[in-house]
Amino acid sequence: MGSDDSGTRREWDRVMRKLEAAPIGDRFTALTRLRASIEESLKGQKLQHPEGAHDTTREAIFDDYRRALAVEPTPGLYLDGVVDPTRYRDGPGPRTVFVFKEPHLKKPTEDHAMVDEVLDLVRGKGRKEASAWWTKRVPLFAHAVAHRKRDEAAMLALCLDERPVEHLLQFGFVQLKKTGGAATTHDAIIGVHVARYGWLLRRQLHLLRPKVLVACGKSASPFDHLTNGVLKQECLEGAHGKLHHEELPGPGNRWWRGAWDSDTPFWVLEAFHPRARKSNKELYQTLRRDFLELERLMSA
């Protein structure tokens, strides 16, 4: 979270109560106005949006994240990103990053190394201690994308039987909010975080340069936060130009097209969250078919 002081906490509580009381259709409009007011208040604050050249290594981005949080003691960070850079870069299909809302850190004052956790699972370590998140549902999503062009029935049966965690290696995984987290996600808190630290998320995504971002979740929608908060704004001044966007109609979930620069397009695909109250079969089939439709649009 951006601050632990009581004033900020009271403000967030006030915003959440207001948004939770509003009709569902009005919530995102209210949150958009809130984000705009926060961005206006942050103008000119060098710490929040520094100008000039930047070190864009993964380590430097997380170091800047700590400095921008400006909290003592600094909360632990969810150290996310790409598990295996070689497979991510050279693997079959478009470079793909799954985007989620926030982690649920059991020890919020300590860093959590996502990459190390996944690598341990692939090596056969720590499976008993790992959450079902990494051992079941996320591999289901990874498998659906990795084998989208093979026989659906056969691949689904294989995936449900084996839960092959090795498919996680060719993808990236990014949280919009990399601190704290809770069993219940509050859209207002995610929105405030994206408004304050969207420039860091843009740096991270530009470093990864995915061809496809799969925004997972319909509530506190990562799709809306990405397309209306993180990616619709300009990239770092003087470094990466502007992000252009074009929203496209889809057969169910939403699509959004942008460009890292004038000739490097990327796509955002809205998907269910891995913890959605859907059957494994429905989650697998929906993501697989939507991804195939997205590829058709990409090649059109």
Secondary structure as UniProt FT lines:
FT   HELIX           6..21
FT   HELIX           24..42
FT   TURN            43..44
FT   TURN            46..48
FT   HELIX           58..69
FT   STRAND          78..79
FT   STRAND          81..82
FT   HELIX           85..90
FT   STRAND          96..100
FT   TURN            108..109
FT   STRAND          112..113
FT   HELIX           114..122
FT   TURN            123..124
FT   TURN            127..129
FT   HELIX           133..137
FT   HELIX           138..146
FT   TURN            147..149
FT   HELIX           152..162
FT   HELIX           165..170
FT   STRAND          172..175
FT   HELIX           187..208
FT   STRAND          212..216
FT   TURN            219..220
FT   HELIX           222..225
FT   HELIX           226..230
FT   TURN            237..239
FT   STRAND          245..248
FT   STRAND          255..259
FT   TURN            262..263
FT   STRAND          265..271
FT   TURN            274..275
FT   HELIX           280..299
//
